[in-house]
Amino acid sequence: MKTALPVTPFHIIPATTVYFLFFRRLNGLAFFLGTFLIDLEPFLYLFFNIHYGQGPHVITHNPFSIVFLVTPAALLLTKLAESNARGFLLEIFSGAEWIDYSWKQTYLSALFGAFLHLGWDLTMHYDVNLGFPFLDIPNPFISFQVFYLILLVSLIMILPAYFIGKRLNRGSPFKKLP
């Protein structure tokens, strides 16, 4: 089996860059949960020292699981958190504006976050099966040069994205909940 880059927490960098540009349209909690929940599978394999057969990115790292597993989980967790934590969060983050996102907007935010994660993972993980669970379609998009390019562009653009996003969205991403 070919080796690939290890599981990394770097997904927060391109996700934050994109979020800064579209924060008014994205449910932030759902978006970041979408980028995070997709990596529960490899994390659990590492944490419990489970030796996987085909690789740690088989079940959750594919379009089918993103649409029918990861995104619905992020949607439900987001709506549960919103219903239980609104007053608490507004008290902690005084001056923040609470935006009520519809179920559809929340689902699409989580979907966008999960596909953003998958898109970057396609450049670095050989064990992604794009046809799961119906076909075995090996990942044809491996390119460590593209992986590093995405990382570098995201790092360079994070600060400009913040200022452009503040102007486009008429406010600060740090003054908006969720």
C-alpha positions, 0 to 999 in steps of 0.5 A: 500500500502506498503511503500518504501524508499523515492526518493533519489539523491543517484543514482549518487554514483553507477553511478559515480563509474561505469562511472569512470571505463568506461568513455572512452566508455560512453557518459557521458552526455547521461549516467547521463541523463539516470540515471536522467530522469527516476526519473522525474516522481516521482519528478513531483509527489512530486513537484506538490503534485500529489497524485498517484494511484499505486505509483510514479514509475509506468510509467518510472521505467520499461524496456519498458519505459526505451527503448522507453521513457527515453533513446530516450529522453536522446539521443535527449537531449544529441545530442541537447546539444552537437550540441549547446554547444561544443565550449562553453564547450571546452572554459570553460574546456580548456584542455579537449578532445571532443569525438564525440560519434555516435548516437548508442553509445549515445543511449547505454550510456543512456540505460546503465545509465537508467538500472543502475538506475532501477536495484538499484531501484528494491531493494527499491521500491514496486511500480515498475511494470516490465510489464508496460504497458502490464502486472502487474508484481509486483517487486519481488526484494525488499531487503533493505540489497542489497540496502545498500550493493550497496550503501556501495560498491559504496562508498568504490569503487568510489576512486579505480574506479577512479584510475583504470579507469584512468589507463584502459582508459589512461586519466582522466574522468575530461578531457573528454567531453561529 
